[in-house]
């Protein structure tokens, strides 16, 4: 009997550091049209590193575009663990075909709901070179869609409908930012589209 108590105590003690070493509960990402995170998580794109296991975890500093991730680290939320999301892969990320002026629905899969300031959607400028990393200079810094939440929590499946801007042809990237109201962070999601 005493041996069982000792074994139980040892197992319980070992479980505490293990539980605290595991990553925190995940958060959210765009799954339709598929974001880079979604493509890696589904195994459509390989050699993505750890993001394949945590497509919902691209969290970085909020305040974009004035603050937030540095240029070249935007799709990864400035987190080196997700750096493969910033790799332009020579412009070979799979794209979703779209048309200028089209209504497009962006669907977030949210695994941990947070009080939210807003969701903002940015698009690369005309002439964007898909073989280059995303920078502020490559983006139109006026969002083409802003959805205010005023501290409310989004649903587990959240969809926003946007009208895509005119004047784009070829491969472009949508940078979506989900800004959290009660932390210093936001979630970043990059989706490649082909006009």
C-alpha positions as CSV (number, residue, x, y, z in Angstrom):
1,X,0.0,0.0,0.0
2,X,2.8,2.4,0.9
3,X,4.6,1.6,-2.4
4,X,1.4,2.6,-4.3
5,X,1.3,6.0,-2.6
6,X,5.0,6.6,-3.3
7,X,4.5,5.7,-7.0
8,X,1.4,7.9,-7.2
9,X,3.2,10.8,-5.6
10,X,6.2,10.5,-8.0
11,X,3.9,10.3,-11.0
12,X,1.9,13.4,-9.8
13,X,5.2,15.3,-9.2
14,X,6.4,14.4,-12.7
15,X,3.2,15.5,-14.3
16,X,3.4,19.1,-13.0
17,X,6.5,20.1,-15.0
18,X,5.3,18.3,-18.0
19,X,2.0,20.0,-18.0
20,X,3.6,23.4,-17.6
21,X,6.0,22.7,-20.5
22,X,3.3,22.0,-23.0
23,X,2.1,24.9,-25.2
24,X,-0.9,27.0,-24.1
25,X,-4.3,26.4,-25.5
26,X,-4.4,27.4,-29.1
27,X,-6.3,30.3,-30.6
28,X,-7.3,30.8,-34.3
29,X,-6.5,31.0,-38.0
30,X,-8.3,31.4,-41.4
31,X,-9.2,28.0,-42.8
32,X,-11.2,29.3,-45.8
33,X,-9.9,30.3,-48.2
34,X,-6.9,28.3,-46.8
35,X,-4.2,30.4,-45.2
36,X,-0.6,29.4,-45.1
37,X,-1.2,28.0,-41.6
38,X,-4.1,26.0,-42.8
39,X,-2.2,24.6,-45.8
40,X,0.6,23.5,-43.5
41,X,-1.7,22.1,-40.9
42,X,-3.5,20.0,-43.5
43,X,-0.3,18.7,-45.0
44,X,-1.0,20.3,-48.4
45,X,2.3,22.2,-48.0
46,X,5.2,20.4,-46.4
47,X,8.5,21.4,-44.7
48,X,6.5,24.0,-42.6
49,X,8.2,23.2,-39.3
50,X,6.1,23.2,-36.1
51,X,3.3,25.2,-37.6
52,X,2.0,22.0,-39.1
53,X,1.0,21.0,-35.5
54,X,-0.3,24.4,-34.4
55,X,-1.8,26.3,-37.3
56,X,-3.9,28.3,-34.9
57,X,-1.0,29.7,-32.8
58,X,0.4,32.5,-34.9
59,X,0.3,35.2,-32.2
60,X,2.4,38.3,-32.1
61,X,2.5,41.8,-30.9
62,X,-0.6,43.9,-31.8
63,X,-0.8,47.4,-33.2
64,X,-0.2,46.5,-36.9
65,X,0.7,48.3,-39.1
66,X,2.2,51.1,-36.8
67,X,3.6,48.4,-34.4
68,X,3.5,44.7,-34.5
69,X,5.8,42.2,-36.3
70,X,8.8,43.5,-38.1
71,X,8.8,43.5,-41.9
72,X,9.6,40.1,-43.2
73,X,8.1,38.4,-40.1
74,X,4.5,39.4,-40.5
75,X,3.0,36.1,-41.6
76,X,4.7,34.4,-38.6
77,X,3.6,37.1,-36.1
78,X,7.4,37.7,-35.5
79,X,7.6,34.2,-33.8
80,X,10.7,32.3,-35.0
81,X,8.8,29.0,-34.5
82,X,6.5,29.9,-37.4
83,X,9.2,31.4,-39.7
84,X,8.3,29.0,-42.6
85,X,5.1,31.1,-43.0
86,X,7.3,34.1,-44.0
87,X,9.2,32.1,-46.6
88,X,7.8,33.1,-50.0
89,X,8.8,29.7,-51.4
90,X,9.7,31.4,-54.7
91,X,6.1,32.4,-55.1
92,X,4.8,28.8,-55.0
93,X,2.4,29.0,-52.1
94,X,-1.0,27.5,-53.3
95,X,-3.4,30.2,-54.2
96,X,-7.2,30.7,-54.2
97,X,-8.5,32.1,-57.5
98,X,-10.3,35.4,-57.0
99,X,-11.6,38.4,-59.1
100,X,-11.2,42.1,-58.3
101,X,-14.4,43.4,-56.9
102,X,-15.5,39.9,-55.9
103,X,-17.2,39.2,-52.5
104,X,-15.0,36.8,-50.6
105,X,-15.8,35.1,-47.3
106,X,-12.9,34.6,-44.8
107,X,-13.7,31.9,-42.2
108,X,-11.7,31.7,-39.0
109,X,-11.5,28.6,-37.0
110,X,-11.2,29.8,-33.4
111,X,-10.2,27.4,-30.7
112,X,-9.8,29.8,-27.8
113,X,-12.1,32.8,-28.0
114,X,-10.9,36.1,-26.7
115,X,-12.3,39.6,-26.1
116,X,-11.7,41.2,-29.5
117,X,-11.0,44.8,-30.6
118,X,-11.3,44.0,-34.3
119,X,-10.4,42.0,-37.3
120,X,-8.5,43.8,-40.2
121,X,-7.7,42.6,-43.7
122,X,-4.9,44.0,-45.8
123,X,-3.8,43.2,-49.4
124,X,-0.5,43.5,-51.1
125,X,-0.1,46.5,-53.5
126,X,-0.4,46.3,-57.3
127,X,2.9,44.9,-58.7
128,X,3.6,42.8,-55.6
129,X,6.4,40.3,-56.2
130,X,5.3,36.9,-54.7
131,X,8.9,35.8,-54.4
132,X,9.6,38.3,-51.7
133,X,8.6,38.3,-48.0
134,X,5.7,40.5,-46.9
135,X,6.7,44.0,-45.7
136,X,4.7,47.1,-44.9
137,X,6.1,48.6,-48.2
138,X,4.5,45.7,-50.1
139,X,1.1,46.1,-48.5
140,X,-1.7,48.7,-48.9
141,X,-1.7,49.8,-45.3
142,X,-5.4,50.8,-45.4
143,X,-7.4,47.7,-44.6
144,X,-9.9,46.7,-47.3
145,X,-12.1,45.4,-44.4
146,X,-12.3,46.2,-40.8
147,X,-14.7,44.4,-38.5
148,X,-15.1,46.0,-35.1
149,X,-15.9,43.8,-32.1
150,X,-15.7,46.3,-29.2
151,X,-14.5,43.7,-26.7
152,X,-17.0,40.9,-27.7
153,X,-15.8,37.4,-28.3
154,X,-16.1,36.0,-31.8
155,X,-17.8,32.6,-32.4
156,X,-15.8,29.4,-32.7
157,X,-16.4,29.7,-36.4
158,X,-16.4,33.3,-37.5
159,X,-16.9,34.5,-41.1
160,X,-16.4,37.9,-42.5
161,X,-17.4,38.9,-46.1
162,X,-15.2,41.4,-47.9
163,X,-15.2,43.0,-51.4
164,X,-11.8,42.5,-52.9
165,X,-10.1,45.7,-54.1
166,X,-9.7,46.5,-57.8
167,X,-6.5,47.0,-59.7
168,X,-4.8,43.7,-58.8
169,X,-3.6,40.9,-61.2
170,X,-1.5,37.9,-60.5
171,X,-0.4,36.5,-57.1
172,X,-1.2,38.6,-54.0
173,X,-1.4,38.0,-50.2
174,X,-4.1,38.9,-47.8
175,X,-2.8,39.6,-44.3
176,X,-5.5,39.3,-41.7
177,X,-5.0,40.5,-38.2
178,X,-7.3,39.5,-35.3
179,X,-6.5,42.1,-32.5
180,X,-7.2,41.0,-29.0
181,X,-8.8,43.5,-26.6
182,X,-7.3,42.5,-23.3
183,X,-3.8,41.4,-24.1
184,X,-0.8,43.0,-25.9
185,X,-1.2,40.5,-28.8
186,X,-2.9,39.8,-32.1
187,X,-3.2,36.7,-34.3
188,X,-1.8,36.9,-37.9
189,X,-3.0,34.9,-40.9
190,X,-1.7,35.1,-44.5
191,X,-3.7,33.8,-47.4
192,X,-2.3,33.7,-51.0
193,X,-4.8,34.6,-53.7
194,X,-4.5,34.7,-57.5
195,X,-6.4,37.5,-59.4
